[in-house]
Amino acid sequence: MKAVIETGGKQYYVEEGSVIYVEKLDAEAGKEVKFDKVLMINGVPGHPYLSNVTVKGEVIKHGKDKKIKVFKYNAKKKYRKTQGHRQPYTKVEIKKIEENND
C-alpha cells in the first residue's frame, strides 16, 4: 500500500518499510507514532483527508540537519549579518498503513 500523509505542514509519499525525515515530533526514539492526516491511499484521494485510514510508524532517532548560512546585507549601508541555522528532524520508519472499515 502507498499513501500520502501530512505532518509538519509538509506532505510525504510513503509505503510500508520506507524511512522519512519529518519535522521534529514530540515522541521518544523507539516509540510508535500515528499519522491520521492521510490525503491519499493507493490513488484514492480524500477531501481533504481520509477519515478511516491511519499510518503507523516508529521513531528511529532525532537529529539536526546540516548547517545553512543566512547572510543579510543592505547595499551601500555597511550592514552585514551572518547567521547559521540547523533544522531539527525526526527519522521515522513507516510500519503499517491500515484502513479501518467500520
ChimeraX attribute file (.defattr): number of C-alpha atoms within 10 A of each C-alpha:
attribute: neighborCount
match mode: 1-to-1
recipient: residues
	/A:1	11
	/A:2	13
	/A:3	21
	/A:4	19
	/A:5	20
	/A:6	16
	/A:7	15
	/A:8	9
	/A:9	7
	/A:10	9
	/A:11	14
	/A:12	15
	/A:13	14
	/A:14	19
	/A:15	19
	/A:16	16
	/A:17	12
	/A:18	12
	/A:19	17
	/A:20	16
	/A:21	18
	/A:22	19
	/A:23	15
	/A:24	16
	/A:25	16
	/A:26	9
	/A:27	14
	/A:28	14
	/A:29	14
	/A:30	12
	/A:31	12
	/A:32	16
	/A:33	19
	/A:34	13
	/A:35	15
	/A:36	17
	/A:37	19
	/A:38	24
	/A:39	22
	/A:40	19
	/A:41	21
	/A:42	10
	/A:43	11
	/A:44	9
	/A:45	14
	/A:46	13
	/A:47	8
	/A:48	10
	/A:49	16
	/A:50	17
	/A:51	14
	/A:52	12
	/A:53	19
	/A:54	19
	/A:55	22
	/A:56	17
	/A:57	24
	/A:58	20
	/A:59	21
	/A:60	16
	/A:61	16
	/A:62	19
	/A:63	13
	/A:64	12
	/A:65	11
	/A:66	10
	/A:67	11
	/A:68	11
	/A:69	11
	/A:70	10
	/A:71	10
	/A:72	11
	/A:73	11
	/A:74	9
	/A:75	8
	/A:76	6
	/A:77	7
	/A:78	8
	/A:79	9
	/A:80	10
	/A:81	10
	/A:82	9
	/A:83	10
	/A:84	9
	/A:85	12
	/A:86	12
	/A:87	12
	/A:88	15
	/A:89	17
	/A:90	21
	/A:91	20
	/A:92	25
	/A:93	22
	/A:94	22
	/A:95	17
	/A:96	16
	/A:97	20
	/A:98	13
	/A:99	13
	/A:100	8
	/A:101	6
	/A:102	4
